[in-house]
Amino acid sequence: MWWQRAWYSPGVHPLLWLLLPLLWLFVLVSGIRRLLYQWGWLPQHGVAAPVIVVGNITVGGSGKTPVTEALVGWLREHGWRPGIISRGYGGRGPFPLVVTADSDPQRCGDEPLLLVRRCKVPVVVAPDRVGAARHLLAEFPQVNIILCDDGLQHYRLQRDIELIVVDGNRGLGNGWRLPLGPLREPRKRLSRADLVVQNGHSDAHEFGSVFTLQSMGWRRVIDDEPVPKLPQGRTVAVAGIGHPPRFFATLEKLGLRLDASREFPDHYPFSAADFDQLPAHDIVVMTEKDAAKCRSFARPDWYYLPVSAEFESGFWQQFQIALAAHTK
């Protein structure tokens, strides 16, 4: 995770300059690939329903999953019957795989499991998003709009609306492409998207409509039961997400005093052995995504914090306009 801290620091760390030849190669290959899709030399495949892609142009967490959940809620309120497709990062399949609330996160991935439990709509995962979308519509013919959680760079899947999520705190990092910086695509890619949203207010960045992540109250990992407040005791926070410091900062804003915090890579496959060194009486707090992977071996004093994305009022009008323009 050192390189991610370097990517999101000002300038380019001297050691990263050693990777300059890889930068040229990445820019060349990714640029040619995109042009081949633009010119039609590589085919894009549509499906029998509008597709909304929720993605980002940076490496590391930006808040895509809560945004997807918020979009699903709005669509359902307005008469749509949405379904979700995802890569299922970290899952081993077999693919395509229909995700249920009882699915094994090692097979389907952590984010799809979170989405199916929170959204209660059909979810299918597969590295091939086209195959996932077709399988979703075949298994759930009532679905009339598809949200693709991540997959902005998966150009084989034809999309009707692109929504890009940017971290308001970290922005686009040092502004360089991989591997010198966190950008998968250049900054100008934002201007080609239908909508850009920003996770959190920032004095330094202004990319689009702002949303904030709001706490929904603590729940116990072993059984999802809500708890009015956490017990007193030594508290340890763990996070295996794209940007763990954001989660730790959220806890501090809630007034929680942390005695220790532990960062793990995004989508980390937690096991009981990862917690063996923690005393049995420690209170462990984590994200909802991580809780899905820890439920089978969790102790009674482990808790997670679900969050929801709340948008400024003007965003939904913009979304409705974009939706109407692409679904006539």
N, C-alpha and C positions, 0 to 999 in steps of 0.2 A: 504493500500500500504506500510505500515511500514515493513511488512515481506519481501516484495520484495527488499526494500533497505537493509534489514539485509542479505538476501541471496546473494546479490552482493557486500557485504563488506567482507574484509579478515576475515577468521576464522568463528566460529559459535557463534552467540550472545548467552549469558548465558540463556536467556529466552527460546531459541529454544531447549535447551537440554531437556526441559520438554516434548518435543514431540518425544523423542527417541523411545518409544514403537511404535508410529505410523510409524516411519521410518522403523523399522523391519517388521511391517505388510505390508507396501507398497512394500518394496523390495521383500518380500516373495510372495505376491499375483501377482505382475507384472512379477516376474521371472517365476512363475509357468505358468502364462497365455502365456508368450512368448514360453516357452518350449512346451506347448501343441500344439501351432501352428507349431513349428519346427518339432515336431514328427508326425504331421498329425492327432492328436487326436481331434483337433478343425479344421474344414475345412476352407481352403482359396478358394475364388471364383474368377476365372478369367472372363474376358469379351472379346468380339470380337474386341479388339483394344489394342495396347500397352498402358501401364499406367505408367506415371511418377509422383511420389509422391514428393512434395516439402514440407519439414517439418523441425522441430527442436527437440532437446532433452531437451530444457530448457523452463521454464515458462517465459512469457513476450515476447514482440515484438523483432524480429530479422531482419525483412525485407523480409519475405516470399512473400508477395503480389507483390512488385515490381519485385522480381526475377521471379515469375510466369508470370507476364506481359512480361518481357524480353524474356523468353523462348517461349511464344506464338508468339511474333514478329519474332524471329529467325525461328521457325518452319514454319510459313506462308511464309517467304521469301524463304524457301528451299522446297516448294511444298507440305508441309503437310497441313491437314485440322483439326486443333486442336479444342477441346472442353474442358471445365473446369467443374470439380465438386468440391463442398465444403460442409462443414458441415452446413454453414449458421448460425454461432454462433450468438445468440441473436435474431434470427428470430423465429417466431411462426408458420410458415408454412401456409397452409397444405403442407406436404412433400410427395413425391418429388415435387419440385417446379421449373419450368422454370423461370429464371430471365430475365427480360427485362430492358431496360434503364428507363422505367417508373415504375418499381416495387417499392413497399413500403418497405423501409429498415427494418421496424418493422416485416415484414413477411419473408424477404429473408436474412437479415443480412447486415451489412455495407460493408464488403470486397467483397462479390459476386457482389453487385451493382456497386462498383468501378470497378471491373474487367470487367463486361459486358459493361460498358460505355467506358472504355479505350481500351479494346482488340477487342470489336465488334465480338466476337465469341460466340457460344452457351454456356450457363452456367446453370447448374442444381444444386440445393442444397438439401441436406437431411442428417440427422445424420447418416443414413446407407449409407456409401459410395458405397457399392455394388449396392444397389437399385438406387442410384443417377446415377451411371455409366450406368446401364442397361436402365434407363429412358432416359438418354442423347442419347444413340445410337438408341433407338427406335424412339425418336422424331426428331433426326437429323442424318439420316443414312449416310450423307456425311462425318461425323466426322470419322477420321481414326487414331487419337491418342488422349489420354485423359491426362490432367494434373489435379492432385488432389492437391488443395491448402490446405495444412495442411493434417493431417491424417497419419503421419508417424507411429503412434502407433495403427492405425486401421487395424490390421493384417488380418481381414476377406477379405479385398480387396487384391487380388494378384497383385503385382507390378513388372514391368520390370526394372525400374530405380528408385533408391532412391537418392535424392539430399537433403542434410542437410545444413541449413543456421545457421551460428553462428554470434552473435554480436561481432564484433572485439574489441569494447571498453570494454564490460562487460565480454566477454569470457564465461566461464562456472560457473561464480560466485565463491562461496566458495568451489565448487567441490562436495557438498553433494547432496544426493537424497532428494526428497520431504519427509516430510515437513521441514527438517533441511536446505535444500538448494533448488536451482531451477531445479535440474536435474530430468527429467522424466525417463531417462535411463542413465546407466553409461557412462563414457567418452569413453570406448572402443567401444561403439556403433558406433562412428564416423568411425572406421576402417572397418565396415561392409557395409557402404554406398558406392554407386558407385561414388558419387561426394560430396565434402564438399566445401562450399563457405563461405567467411567471409565478413561481412558488415563493410567496412572501414579498413584502415590501422591501425596497432597498433604495438608499440614497445614491448608490453607485451605478445601478442598472435599471433600465426600463425597457422591457422587451415586449410587453403585451398586457392583456387583462390579468390582474392580480388575483390569486386565490391564496387562502391561508389554510393551514391544517389545524383543525379544532379537535381538542381532546373529547372523547366520548365516555370517559370514566374508566376506571380500572376494572379488569376482569381476571379471574383466576385461570391459570394455564390449564390445570388438570380437567376442568369441567366447564369453562367459559362463564362461570357464575359471576355476576357483578359484585363488587365490594365497594362500600361507601368511602373507605379510605384505607390506605396501607397500614399494616401494623408497624409498631416501633421496632427498631433494631438495625443492625448493620446492613446497609443496602448496597447491592452491586448491580450495575446496569450492564447488559450485554447487547450487542447489535451486530448482526451479519447482513447489513444492507449497503446500498451504494455509498452512503455518506453518513456513517455512524455519528459524527459530531453533531449533526442536526438533531438527532434523537436525544442525545445527552443534553443539548442546550434546551430542548423542549421540556425535559424533566426539571431542569433548573428553573425555568420560567414558571413551572407549576409549583415551585417552592420545595421540591424534593431534594434533600441533601444526600449526595452520593458519596459513599465511602470508597468506592472503587468503580472503574468502568473498564470494559474489555471490548476491543474491536476485533471483528472477524471479517473476512472477505465477503463480498456480496453473494447471496445465495448459498452461504456456507452450510454444509450438511451436518448439522449439530448431532452429537451423540452424547450419551451419558458420561463418557470419559472426559468430555470437555469441561465438566463441572466437578470432577472428582476432587480437585484441590480446594473447592469452596466448602467451608464448614457447613454442617447440616442445618444450622440455625440461621444462616444468611438469608436475607430477603433478596430474591433475584427479580429484576424487572427487565422487560424486553419489548420488542415491537410485536405487533400482531402477526406479521409475516414469519418471524422467528418462532413464535409460540406454536405455530402449526407443526413445526418440525421437532418440537420439544415435548409435546403433550404426552407422548407414550412413556416418558421417563421423568416427567416433571415431579417436583416435590410440592407439598401443600402450600408453601410460602413463596411460590413463583407467580408472578403477575405480568400481564401485558396491557398495553395502552392502545386501544383502537383510536384511529383518527378519521376525520372526514374532511373533504375539500369544500370550502365555502368560497364562492366566487363573488366578486363585486357585481352588482345588479346588471350593469350594462353588458356583461359577457353573454348572458342567456339570449339577449336580443340579437347579438352578433351570431351566435350559434344557430338560432332559428332562421336567420336570413341565409346563412351558408347552407343549412339543411334544405331549405326550400329551393335554393338555386340548383341543387344537385340531385333532387329527388322528384322532379316534376314528372 
